[in-house]
Amino acid sequence: MQSAAATSLAFAVPKLTRAQTKVDVIVIGAGLSGLHTALLLEEEGVNVQVIEARMRAGGRLETLYDVPGTPETGGNSFGHGYARLIDAAKRYGVDYEPNRQSYLRGMEIVIDDKIVPIDEWPNHPKNPLPKEHREDAPWEYYMRFMKDHVPLAQSGDWLDPEFAYLDIAFDDWMLGEGASSEVIDMCCNHKWEYNNSTHDASALIVMMEYLWGRSVFLKDGARSSFVIKGGNQRLPEKMAGLLNN
């Protein structure tokens, strides 16, 4: 982490080694929310101290500067709908640029511990997709299925009592919409982000997340995203460096 940022935070070291400083507010955590809160408070004349357990600022943003290509181990991009993050980048003088890496870059189809070349996938014996969609990669078919079957118009609709009937297991909903168990396993359970499996996740919550993602990443029908120049961790580092304490 940049030295300027390091001097602005109190990291979690034994209590007796830290100077006793009187502050008005202590913010725990040097992620984006904590740093932004601290900076806003300082603008109002409040004496703030940010305490961070790790020896870096950023929270869920972490750029591996010492690895070729400076990969991100946390949030890797943000969409046009991330208004607060974009505002913070502009407010604190951090440049961002279009993300030129594909969202699906590097994804592979792996069956029985073997990579299936994408050109062999349409005729692969374990391809469970419907005949008219066998050329789709599993993740492409999942997005197509959601687009064609989700009845909500926007993410906020999940709060409407009209859709309470969708608070069921996601795999049960997909089965009811015509997907087979094999399709669900191939398209969802191999890379599932909600609980342990599609049976443990509410269809309503998955739909809300799906529509939210579309709203913040899709613009004029096309997916677009951005990254911080030099690595996403540059933003929290700059914010930490602007703190007075």
C-alpha positions, 0 to 999 in steps of 0.5 A, a space after each residue: 500500500 502507498 505510504 501516504 495511505 498507511 500514515 492515515 490509518 490505525 492498523 490492528 496492533 497491540 493496544 500499548 503500542 499505539 498513542 492515545 489520541 482523543 477522537 470524536 468518531 472511530 470508524 472500523 474498517 478501511 473499505 470504501 464505505 468506512 473511508 468515505 464515511 470518515 472523509 465526509 465526517 472530516 469535511 464537517 470538522 469531525 475528528 475521525 480515526 479509521 481502524 483497519 485490521 489488515 495492513 492495507 486499505 480497500 476491504 473487498 477491493 484488493 489489487 495484486 500489484 506484484 503479479 503480472 497483469 495486476 489481477 483483482 482478487 476482490 471486486 473486478 469491475 463496476 457498471 454505470 449504475 454504481 453511482 456512488 462509486 463513480 462519484 467517489 472516484 471523481 470526488 477524490 481525483 481517481 481516474 477510471 476507464 472502460 474495462 476491456 476484459 470480457 466478463 466471461 474471460 477465462 471461463 471453461 467448461 469442465 466435465 469429469 475433470 477434463 476441459 471441453 473445448 468450446 467447439 466440441 461442446 454443441 455435440 458433446 454427449 453430456 451437453 444437456 441443453 435443449 436442441 435449439 440452444 446446444 451451442 450456448 455455453 452453460 452460463 450463456 444459456 442461464 442468462 438466456 433462461 433468466 431473460 425469457 422466464 423472470 416475471 419481474 420487470 425490475 429488481 425492486 419488484 421483489 418486494 411486491 406481495 404479488 411475487 411472494 409466490 416466487 419465494 421458493 427454491 430456485 431449482 423448483 422454479 426452474 423445473 416449473 419453467 421447463 428446465 431439466 435437473 441436468 440443465 440446472 446442475 450444468 448451468 447453475 450448481 457448478 458455479 453457484 453464488 447463493 447458499 450451497 445450491 439452487 435448492 437452498 436459494 430463494 428464486 425471488 432473491 436470485 431474480 432480484 440480484 439478476 435484474 439488479 445486475 442488468 440495471 447497473 451493467 447494461 446500457 443501451 442493451 450492451 454490457 459495459 463496465 469500468 475499472 480504476 486505472 492502475 488497479 481498483 485498490 487505487 481508489 481506497 488507497 487515495 481515500 486513505 491518503 486524504 484522511 487527516 488522522 
